[in-house]
Amino acid sequence: MSDITKCVKEFIEQNKIGGKVLLALSGGCDSVVLLHILHTLGVDVSAIHLNHNWRGDESKSDENFSREYSKSLGVEFYSQTLPDSVKKTENDAREARYKFFEKCALDFGASHVFLAHNRDDNAQTLLYRIIKGTGLRGLCSIPKIRGIFCRPLLDVSRCQIEEYAHKNNLQYVFDSSNADVKYKRNLIRKEILPVLEKINPEVVCALDSLSNLSKMYCEIISAALENAKKSVMSGDKIIVSEFLKLKQALQLELINNYIGEKLKYRDFSRVKSYVDFIVSKQGKSVRKSVNKDLFLEISGGFAFVSSAKHDDNLLEIEINSQGEYTFGPKKIIIKKVCGCVDLKSGSANYLSLDFSQKLIIRTRRPGDVFSPFGTNSKKRKLKEYLIDKKIPRQMRQNLLLLANEDEILCILGVQISQKAAVCSPENCYEIRISE
């Protein structure tokens, strides 16, 4: 029995995998070898193949090869072709692929889907995450088991897999798109890793070691986090006073654990902004948007996730990107616009925005100042401006303002500040209120 076969056998036994399983067969060397090993071990396996429909006749040829190879082993085979409507991007292809795998698992009654990622793939993924920006959990890279998906070859190098194929006279196909460096992972494999190997010929092993060490440290952090939760959490709420006692690393980890999955974009700066929000707003009743439906709210000494519902006591919400925001019963819509717009529209305001600044939607405050668009006047008191515009007192009380830390940028539905005037079509946003 070869070393790779032993590795797969031990993986199956240690994880108590039994019954029907599926193998994602692309026709490439890795999946061809893994199917051969599973068949050799007597595993009840069927092969599934997704034709991404990117390479025309070549894609069809790969599908036919996979079908014939499965047939030669006496293994059941199923394939599907993606429609032209699916975007030809790495992310869209990946999403479609995993949806296909999950559906096949249900249709076949399979307990697991085996994927043929190897140690080199793991190193490339880890390097990609480092380049893009990641935290300790990102350094853990590809998991051997996640849900129904199993990757028994993560400790096996590409060279070992190719050697197995050679010794067993296995044929496989070559995906020509793997040579196209416009795809980031190809660029890493073909151009970046070879340069790093000049510094350290064992760079793949070094990255693999970093990945394994990160997993160990993450286990320590997870244990510390669970211990911290005992004093910091009260049900599903964070006790702010106890949260402030934690070291910043644990504060970041707790917030990442608490709302990370709810964020549209999750990175260090985004998670840290919520930690800073809790630290800076302690003792106040405020909330910060998490997504279009949820807020992180501070009230009564607690921080907690709340829904976007009416709140008469709401003081401010933070704006960090275009999208939909809720302020009490009102919905505020901010979107980037292109082409010609009616700058005199009474229902919307058009302005330039810098989301790197701290931007908030709020109501009026004593001492507010405003520099009306189209005037050369200096800052003037907001109250005086609204009186001059003959806006009724009752309406004034309910006006919503977009502001930065220094002054008001827009009185929603009324006027923008000279400071927010649109100077370039590349930075023009529409902001409007929808009741």
Secondary structure as the mmCIF struct_conf table of DSSP 4:
data_model
#
loop_
_struct_conf.conf_type_id
_struct_conf.id
_struct_conf.beg_label_comp_id
_struct_conf.beg_label_asym_id
_struct_conf.beg_label_seq_id
_struct_conf.end_label_comp_id
_struct_conf.end_label_asym_id
_struct_conf.end_label_seq_id
HELX_RH_AL_P HELX_RH_AL_P1 ASP A 3 GLN A 14
TURN_TY1_P TURN_TY1_P1 ASN A 15 LYS A 16
BEND BEND1 GLY A 19 GLY A 19
STRN STRN1 VAL A 21 ALA A 24
BEND BEND2 GLY A 27 GLY A 28
HELX_RH_AL_P HELX_RH_AL_P2 CYS A 29 THR A 40
TURN_TY1_P TURN_TY1_P2 LEU A 41 GLY A 42
STRN STRN2 VAL A 45 ASN A 51
BEND BEND3 TRP A 54 ARG A 55
TURN_TY1_P TURN_TY1_P3 GLY A 56 GLY A 56
HELX_RH_AL_P HELX_RH_AL_P3 ASP A 57 LEU A 73
TURN_TY1_P TURN_TY1_P4 GLY A 74 GLY A 74
STRN STRN3 PHE A 77 THR A 81
TURN_TY1_P TURN_TY1_P5 ASP A 84 SER A 85
BEND BEND4 VAL A 86 VAL A 86
BEND BEND5 THR A 89 THR A 89
HELX_RH_AL_P HELX_RH_AL_P4 GLU A 90 PHE A 108
TURN_TY1_P TURN_TY1_P6 GLY A 109 GLY A 109
BEND BEND6 SER A 111 SER A 111
STRN STRN4 HIS A 112 PHE A 114
HELX_RH_AL_P HELX_RH_AL_P5 ARG A 119 LYS A 132
HELX_RH_AL_P HELX_RH_AL_P6 LEU A 136 LEU A 139
TURN_TY1_P TURN_TY1_P7 CYS A 140 CYS A 140
BEND BEND7 ILE A 142 ILE A 142
BEND BEND8 LYS A 144 LYS A 144
STRN STRN5 ILE A 145 ARG A 146
TURN_TY1_P TURN_TY1_P8 GLY A 147 ILE A 148
STRN STRN6 PHE A 149 CYS A 150
TURN_TY1_P TURN_TY1_P9 PRO A 152 ASP A 155
BEND BEND9 VAL A 156 VAL A 156
HELX_RH_AL_P HELX_RH_AL_P7 ARG A 158 LYS A 167
TURN_TY1_P TURN_TY1_P10 ASN A 168 ASN A 169
HELX_RH_3T_P HELX_RH_3T_P1 SER A 176 ALA A 179
TURN_TY1_P TURN_TY1_P11 VAL A 181 LYS A 182
BEND BEND10 TYR A 183 TYR A 183
HELX_RH_AL_P HELX_RH_AL_P8 LYS A 184 LEU A 187
HELX_RH_PI_P HELX_RH_PI_P1 ILE A 188 ILE A 192
HELX_RH_AL_P HELX_RH_AL_P9 LEU A 193 ILE A 199
TURN_TY1_P TURN_TY1_P12 PRO A 201 GLU A 202
HELX_RH_AL_P HELX_RH_AL_P10 VAL A 203 VAL A 232
STRN STRN7 MET A 233 SER A 234
TURN_TY1_P TURN_TY1_P13 GLY A 235 ASP A 236
STRN STRN8 LYS A 237 ILE A 239
HELX_RH_AL_P HELX_RH_AL_P11 VAL A 240 PHE A 243
TURN_TY1_P TURN_TY1_P14 LEU A 244 LYS A 245
BEND BEND11 LEU A 246 LEU A 246
HELX_RH_AL_P HELX_RH_AL_P12 GLN A 248 ILE A 259
HELX_RH_3T_P HELX_RH_3T_P2 GLY A 260 LYS A 262
BEND BEND12 LYS A 264 TYR A 265
HELX_RH_AL_P HELX_RH_AL_P13 PHE A 268 SER A 280
TURN_TY1_P TURN_TY1_P15 LYS A 281 GLY A 283
BEND BEND13 LYS A 284 LYS A 284
STRN STRN9 VAL A 286 SER A 289
BEND BEND14 VAL A 290 ASP A 293
STRN STRN10 LEU A 294 SER A 299
TURN_TY1_P TURN_TY1_P16 GLY A 300 GLY A 301
STRN STRN11 PHE A 302 SER A 307
BEND BEND15 ALA A 308 ALA A 308
TURN_TY1_P TURN_TY1_P17 ASP A 312 ASN A 313
STRN STRN12 GLU A 316 ILE A 319
BEND BEND16 SER A 321 GLN A 322
STRN STRN13 GLY A 323 PHE A 327
TURN_TY1_P TURN_TY1_P18 GLY A 328 PRO A 329
STRN STRN14 LYS A 330 LYS A 336
BEND BEND17 GLY A 339 GLY A 339
TURN_TY1_P TURN_TY1_P19 LEU A 343 LYS A 344
BEND BEND18 GLY A 346 SER A 347
STRN STRN15 ALA A 348 LEU A 351
TURN_TY1_P TURN_TY1_P20 PHE A 355 SER A 356
BEND BEND19 GLN A 357 GLN A 357
STRN STRN16 LEU A 359 ARG A 362
TURN_TY1_P TURN_TY1_P21 PRO A 366 GLY A 367
STRN STRN17 VAL A 369 PHE A 370
STRN STRN18 PRO A 372 PRO A 372
TURN_TY1_P TURN_TY1_P22 PHE A 373 GLY A 374
STRN STRN19 ARG A 380 LYS A 381
HELX_RH_AL_P HELX_RH_AL_P14 LEU A 382 ASP A 388
TURN_TY1_P TURN_TY1_P23 LYS A 389 LYS A 390
HELX_RH_AL_P HELX_RH_AL_P15 ARG A 393 ASN A 398
STRN STRN20 LEU A 401 ALA A 403
BEND BEND20 GLU A 405 GLU A 407
STRN STRN21 ILE A 408 ILE A 411
TURN_TY1_P TURN_TY1_P24 LEU A 412 VAL A 414
STRN STRN22 GLN A 415 ILE A 416
STRN STRN23 SER A 417 SER A 417
HELX_RH_3T_P HELX_RH_3T_P3 GLN A 418 ALA A 420
TURN_TY1_P TURN_TY1_P25 PRO A 425 GLU A 426
BEND BEND21 ASN A 427 ASN A 427
STRN STRN24 TYR A 429 SER A 434
#
